[in-house]
Amino acid sequence: MKKYRILVVEDDEKMNQGLVYVLSKQGYAVTSVDTGEKALEQIKDTRFDLVLSDLKLPGIDGSQLLRAARQYDPDMMFIIITAYGTVDTAVSAMKQGAEDYILKPFDMEELRLVIKKTLEKRQLVLSNLRLQQQLEKKYTFDNIVGTSEAMTEVFKAIDFVKDAHATVLIKGETGTGKELVARAIHFNSNKASKPYIPVNCAALNENLLASELFGHVKGAFTGAISDKMGFFEAADGGTIFLDEIGDIGPGLQQTFLRVLENMEIQPVGSHETKKVCVRVIAATNKDLETMVEQGRFRKDLYYRLHVVVIDLPPLRERQGDISILAHHFLHQYGAGSNKSITAISQAVLKKLEAYSWPGNVRELENIIERATLFEPGPKLTLKSLPHTLTRSDTKAETGAGDIHSLEQLSKYHIRKVLEKTNQNKTRASRLLGIDRSTLWRIMNRLNIK
């Protein structure tokens, strides 16, 4: 569970120490200061969930501290401690944004309940904010389009795993829609109201990625001027999506294995661990099995990730879905282009179905989006397509005799690669640029023995 951060601002030394002791015993991460000026310095450097401040302070008082703190973090909760004679001032502070006030002398149980209620309100506010931001685009099964047998299996897998806490590994070439599947799993699950945090592992070096994933403490390295919450802690109760998991380095692989085993994270530079409850969805366009054989990916981590596997087929293997996808994207982008484009010509569909789609669904989406911008009429025509699709008839010349269909071409090419590798499926899949499970599936479909 998340450990809430509380800043205590109290100039009475005994009261200060008493509050720190009681709140720490209740599991909160407590920082204390004795002046409003020191409190502001802390607020500049650290993100607190709650400030518990005496109203009467030397220098900056509680009301002034509240107004100043709001400039740094409008979502920070504030509770005022006040004596009986200053209740009116405390009520005034609430009008300025304080969540509650408590009268001196107070019972610690009363304080505990007020703090609990305030933090629950904060959690609700932040959850609603996340929902509003995340659901601006609704990720449902409707966003994943296809009627092919391979996509039917993907739909079944999403529905089966969506409410489970098991680790999910999504495999597929670049552009096949791995993050779309990850979002569909999360936003159709019982965790939909919780955070969804996507992380591109390939975009950061190993040291920076460790800080981003697990957070760091102030002074952990040059530039670490304050504590920072990592993605795992931010995703507590929800889902973290680790894209391109095959690109993480060997040191981080070992750390990540420990996190998967016991759901404990250790911020960079800290000697303490934190418990989190996060569902992990990972994705890769690499052949992890081959990487394990080559010693580039830990076998134990591979098996930890390989609990539930969703294999996304490339677009060239789901030719029957191309027309459906093209019309789906036309509806999506045609409506946003202020044009009445409602159809796709048969000539365009033939070109789309004959193309090899190295960029997969993402490339098709980009081409349809571009076509809706360039098409002057009510129907997409060849004139609106890019030259990569229209400058040739897309038939490959192989020197392999009279090959007329894409299926025949694929069958011939795979057989030649298998002959060259002495039937070694791992080497063959590597030469073909696909993973071994995809190769097996193509061989079964094409009846290659």
HELIX and SHEET records of a PDB file:
HELIX    1   1 GLU A   13  LYS A   25  1                                  13    
HELIX    2   2 GLY A   36  ASP A   45  1                                  10    
HELIX    3   3 GLY A   62  TYR A   72  1                                  11    
HELIX    4   4 TYR A   84  THR A   86  5                                   3    
HELIX    5   5 VAL A   87  LYS A   95  1                                   9    
HELIX    6   6 MET A  108  GLN A  134  1                                  27    
HELIX    7   7 PHE A  141  ASN A  143  5                                   3    
HELIX    8   8 GLU A  149  VAL A  161  1                                  13    
HELIX    9   9 LYS A  178  PHE A  187  1                                  10    
HELIX   10  10 CYS A  201  ALA A  203  5                                   3    
HELIX   11  11 GLU A  206  PHE A  214  1                                   9    
HELIX   12  12 PHE A  231  ALA A  234  1                                   4    
HELIX   13  13 ILE A  245  ASP A  247  5                                   3    
HELIX   14  14 PRO A  250  ASN A  262  1                                  13    
HELIX   15  15 LEU A  288  GLU A  293  1                                   6    
HELIX   16  16 LYS A  299  LEU A  305  1                                   7    
HELIX   17  17 LEU A  315  GLU A  317  5                                   3    
HELIX   18  18 GLN A  319  ASP A  321  5                                   3    
HELIX   19  19 ILE A  322  GLY A  336  1                                  15    
HELIX   20  20 GLN A  346  ALA A  354  1                                   9    
HELIX   21  21 ASN A  360  PHE A  374  1                                  15    
HELIX   22  22 LEU A  382  SER A  384  5                                   3    
HELIX   23  23 HIS A  387  THR A  390  1                                   4    
HELIX   24  24 LEU A  406  LYS A  420  1                                  15    
HELIX   25  25 LYS A  425  LEU A  432  1                                   8    
HELIX   26  26 ARG A  436  ARG A  445  1                                  10    
SHEET    1   A 5 ALA A  29  VAL A  33  0                                        
SHEET    2   A 5 ARG A   5  VAL A   9  1                                        
SHEET    3   A 5 LEU A  50  ASP A  54  1                                        
SHEET    4   A 5 MET A  77  THR A  82  1                                        
SHEET    5   A 5 ASP A 100  LEU A 103  1                                        
SHEET    1   B 5 TYR A 196  ASN A 200  0                                        
SHEET    2   B 5 THR A 239  ASP A 243  1                                        
SHEET    3   B 5 ARG A 279  THR A 284  1                                        
SHEET    4   B 5 VAL A 168  LYS A 171  1                                        
SHEET    5   B 5 VAL A 308  ASP A 311  1                                        
SHEET    1   C 2 GLU A 264  ILE A 265  0                                        
SHEET    2   C 2 LYS A 274  LYS A 275 -1                                        
SHEET    1   D 2 ALA A 343  ILE A 344  0                                        
SHEET    2   D 2 LYS A 379  LEU A 380  1                                        
END                                                                             
